[in-house]
Amino acid sequence: MAETRYDAPAPGGTGVVVDPAVPDADAALLRANEALLSRIRAGWKPERAAKPERAAKPRRGRPGRLLLRSVAALAVLVVIVSMVGSGPSRIHLVVLALAAVLVGLSLLVTVTPEKPLADRLFESAHRYEGRYLLPEQFDEEARALQARALHAVQSVLASQVNALGLLDTVRNAIVLPEEAWEVARLLAKISALRGEHRELLAGGTTAEVADAVAPLERVLEGSATAVAARIEALERYAARVAEAERALRARAQLDGLRDLLPRYEELLAESGSGTTPDGEMDRFAEDADRLELALRDSVGSAHEAFGHLDGARKRAGGRPGERPGGADLTGGPDAGQQG
């Protein structure tokens, strides 16, 4: 029976966000099965996981017994063949005997079938619990911020200036996915606390409760502001990279035009339609030089923006939410202050 295919992330959504430390194959499995992951998170279990007593027990010792029987059968056949015929006929019989043994082995060996997708996903979902996030774990505000962070990271990693090594490609490949995951993790945490906060206070509060709640609301607000600042840093870096990308494209276009100049000069000379204005060709070289400087400035600006981004991450300790001794969720300088 054909294996059931589960849906991919919804178009336009951020989909399943996975910790970049999760192995690629497992991360791809998680990202490709958003709907089923949501069911698993809600408590659904595949049939085998729900009724483990029905699972077939593995048969031990079979490979060893199979090997012994095969060797014994081969030995008997070789003895028989050695007693019958001689010369080429004996060689033919030996080859035939070996082929018969191999065919017998192929029929006896049982290939263990691959686990169904639902079972594999269920195991991965529990193995990597806490290391992936689903869209429903973000509230509306957090979902919009997460989409911005994801867009900034993807635009940098997909840029030509990054592919050509004009940026720090290796650090980009490590730092940016880690930062995107950290932002997503914090946004999910803030979303959960905001939801619980609203639910707890839905029936109204007394003055005493309002006084007690005010500092917590400031923590939430300050933490959300700090995460938004981290996303803005990502966007600034992406904007600098986009500037470098435009300069690189313009330089390539100008180089192409400059390569065509001899043909234009030839056409002017042959047609007699006019002459090239004095210094016109020199202007192409000057424009190319200006674009080269613009490209260098843009790449330098992108490196500087990355330095600020990386510095902010290091000051936050890499995993800001795990910072001990404070109520701040993000490690921001003001998020934990209370009035």
Protein Blocks (a to p, Z undefined) as FASTA:
>chain_A
ZZdddddddehiabjaddfkbcfklmmmmmmmmmlmmmmmnopacfklmmmmlpccddeh
klmmmmmmmmmmmmmmmmmmmmggehjllmmmmmmmmmmmmmmmmmmpccdddddfklmm
mmmmmmmgoiaccfklpcfklmmmmmmmmmmmmmmmmpmklmnopacfklmmmmmmmmmm
mmmmmmmmmmmmmmmmmmmmmnopafklmmmmmmmmmmmmmmmmmmmmmmmmmmmmmmmm
mmmmmmmmmmmmmmmmmmmmmmmmmmmmmnonaccdehklmmmmmmmmmmmmmmmmmmmm
mmmmmmmmmmmmmmnoopamlpghiabfnlpaklmpcZZ
